Amino acid sequence: MCRARPDVECFNMTIDKQLPSTRTTEIDSICLKAEVIPVITIERLEDAVPLARALVEGGLTVLEVTLRTDCALDAVARMKAALPKASIGVGTVLTPAQYRQAEKVGADFVVTPGATEALYRYGVESPVPMLPGVATVSELMTGWQYGYRRFKFFPAESSGGVKAIKAFGAPIPEARFCPTGGITLDNAADYLALPNVMCVGGSWLTPKALIEAEDWDGIRDLARQAAERFHH
């Protein structure tokens, strides 16, 4: 009987060192804790802990803090100290140097908007797992060569959305994704219904107006709404 498809492991033949399979398990254990991961930008360091606590109390225990402000790394360190049972990751990681900074503050994982060979190689050696960003099949294949099996799909909505991720499943059905970028309460369910989507990331859970007003009850309510609506 003919094989239905070629063995995707053939992609790996050109890379000298690949990500161990245990790293995929580590990412799975983090992403499967919650189907929704809040994507957070911290403008004021003093907001970090109360914001994170509100999200966790609302039922979302995996958080991504983006490296878009100068206080982001300090915010992660404070969140980790205050909420040791939560999984706190660093997002918008662009270089190995930033990856090292995330390691130093105790990040549980890192997330990249895209991925370079330098990032892939660093991630293979790092004790902190990486969720690399992809937007095309070619980018997915590059990550696959390095042994990565779990990816951030970004920017999701402007890169083809649900249809694109569904199409990715034909050539590489083993890959799993966390779509981020344009995800809302209204469209998250469409992504989560796909067999190759393990969770989604969204900034709708941390609106700037509520953070500036220090409305932690409002943040908690948004988190609870998402946790109750999207649960495993």
C-alpha positions in Angstrom: 0.0 0.0 0.0 1.3 3.5 -0.9 2.0 5.9 1.9 -0.5 8.7 2.0 2.2 11.4 2.5 6.0 11.6 2.8 7.6 11.3 6.2 8.0 14.9 7.4 11.1 13.8 9.3 12.9 14.1 6.0 12.9 17.9 6.6 15.4 17.3 9.5 18.3 15.9 7.5 20.1 19.2 6.9 20.3 20.5 10.5 23.1 19.4 12.8 21.4 19.8 16.1 17.7 19.8 16.7 15.3 20.5 19.5 14.8 17.4 21.8 11.3 16.0 21.8 11.0 16.7 25.5 10.9 20.4 24.7 7.6 19.9 22.8 6.2 18.3 25.9 7.3 21.3 28.0 5.4 23.7 25.7 2.4 21.4 25.6 2.3 21.4 29.4 2.2 25.2 29.5 -0.1 25.9 26.6 -2.7 23.2 27.6 -3.2 24.8 31.0 -5.4 27.4 29.5 -7.0 27.8 26.0 -6.5 31.5 26.2 -3.2 33.3 27.0 -3.4 37.0 27.8 -0.9 39.0 25.9 0.3 41.8 28.2 2.1 45.1 27.7 3.2 46.7 31.0 3.6 50.5 30.8 3.9 51.0 34.6 5.8 48.6 36.7 3.5 49.0 39.6 0.7 47.5 37.5 2.5 44.2 36.9 1.5 42.2 40.0 -2.1 43.4 40.5 -2.8 42.9 36.8 -1.3 39.4 36.8 -3.1 38.5 40.0 -6.4 39.6 38.5 -5.9 37.4 35.4 -4.9 34.4 37.5 -7.8 34.8 39.9 -10.1 35.0 36.9 -8.9 31.5 35.8 -6.1 32.3 33.3 -2.8 31.0 34.7 -0.5 31.3 31.6 0.5 34.9 30.8 2.7 36.4 28.1 4.4 39.7 28.8 5.7 41.5 25.7 9.1 43.1 25.5 7.6 46.3 24.2 8.5 48.5 27.2 11.6 49.1 29.3 10.0 47.7 32.4 8.8 44.4 30.9 11.6 42.2 32.3 11.3 43.7 35.8 7.5 43.1 35.5 8.1 39.4 34.7 10.4 39.1 37.7 7.8 40.6 40.0 5.0 38.5 38.6 7.1 35.3 39.1 7.8 36.2 42.7 4.2 37.1 43.5 2.5 34.2 41.6 4.9 31.3 41.6 2.2 28.8 40.4 1.5 30.8 37.3 3.4 30.3 34.0 4.8 33.6 33.0 6.4 34.0 29.6 8.2 36.7 27.7 6.9 37.7 24.3 8.2 39.8 21.4 11.7 38.2 21.8 13.7 39.2 18.7 17.2 38.2 19.4 19.3 35.6 21.4 20.3 38.5 23.7 16.7 39.1 24.7 16.2 35.4 25.0 19.0 35.3 27.6 17.4 38.2 29.5 14.2 36.3 29.7 16.1 33.3 31.1 17.7 35.5 33.8 14.4 36.9 35.1 13.0 33.3 35.4 10.6 33.2 32.4 8.8 29.9 32.0 8.8 30.3 28.2 9.5 32.7 25.4 7.5 33.7 22.4 8.7 35.3 19.2 6.7 37.1 16.5 8.9 35.4 13.9 12.1 33.4 14.0 15.6 33.6 12.7 18.1 30.8 12.5 20.0 32.4 15.4 16.8 32.2 17.6 16.1 28.6 16.6 19.7 27.6 17.4 19.7 29.4 20.7 16.3 27.8 21.6 17.7 24.3 21.0 20.3 24.9 23.7 18.2 27.0 26.1 16.6 25.5 29.2 13.6 27.8 28.6 11.2 26.5 25.8 10.4 28.8 22.9 7.2 29.2 20.9 8.5 30.6 17.6 6.3 32.7 15.4 5.4 31.7 11.8 3.1 33.1 9.2 3.8 30.8 6.1 4.3 27.2 5.3 8.0 28.0 4.4 8.6 29.5 7.8 6.9 26.5 9.4 9.1 24.1 7.5 12.2 26.0 8.7 11.2 25.6 12.3 10.4 22.0 11.7 13.9 21.4 10.5 15.2 22.5 13.9 12.9 20.1 15.7 10.2 22.6 16.7 6.6 21.2 16.6 4.7 24.0 18.3 4.4 27.5 16.9 2.8 30.9 17.3 0.8 31.8 14.2 1.2 35.6 13.9 -0.3 37.9 12.9 -3.2 35.5 12.7 -6.1 37.4 11.3 -4.1 39.3 8.7 -2.2 36.2 7.7 -5.2 34.2 6.6 -6.8 33.4 9.9 -8.7 30.1 10.4 -8.4 29.1 6.7 -4.6 29.4 6.7 -4.1 27.3 9.9 -6.5 24.7 8.5 -4.4 24.6 5.3 -1.2 24.2 7.3 -2.7 20.9 8.6 -2.5 19.2 5.2 1.3 19.1 4.6 2.3 19.1 8.3 -0.6 17.7 10.4 1.7 17.1 13.4 2.3 20.9 14.0 0.2 22.7 16.6 -0.4 26.4 16.8 -1.2 29.3 19.2 -2.8 31.9 16.9 -2.2 35.5 18.1 -3.0 38.9 16.5 -6.5 39.9 15.9 -8.0 37.3 18.2 -11.1 38.4 20.1 -13.7 36.9 22.3 -15.9 36.7 19.3 -13.5 34.8 17.0 -11.4 32.7 19.4 -13.8 29.8 19.3 -13.4 29.5 15.5 -9.6 29.0 16.0 -10.0 26.7 19.0 -12.3 24.4 17.0 -9.4 23.5 14.7 -7.6 20.2 15.6 -4.1 21.8 15.1 -4.8 24.7 17.5 -3.9 24.2 21.1 -4.6 27.7 22.5 -4.9 31.3 21.4 -3.3 34.5 22.6 -5.1 37.8 23.0 -4.7 41.3 24.2 -8.4 41.9 24.5 -8.2 40.6 28.1 -5.9 43.5 29.1 -7.4 46.7 27.6 -5.3 49.7 28.2 -8.2 51.7 29.6 -8.8 49.2 32.4 -5.1 49.0 33.2 -4.7 52.8 33.4 -7.8 53.0 35.6 -6.4 50.2 37.8 -9.7 48.4 37.3 -8.5 45.0 38.4 -12.0 43.8 39.0 -12.8 44.5 35.4 -9.7 42.6 34.3 -10.7 39.7 36.5 -14.2 39.7 35.0 -12.8 39.5 31.5 -10.5 36.7 32.4 -13.3 34.8 34.1 -15.5 35.2 31.1 -12.8 33.8 28.8 -11.9 31.0 31.2 -15.5 29.9 31.5 -16.3 30.2 27.8 -13.1 28.4 26.6 -12.2 25.5 28.7 -10.8 22.1 28.0 
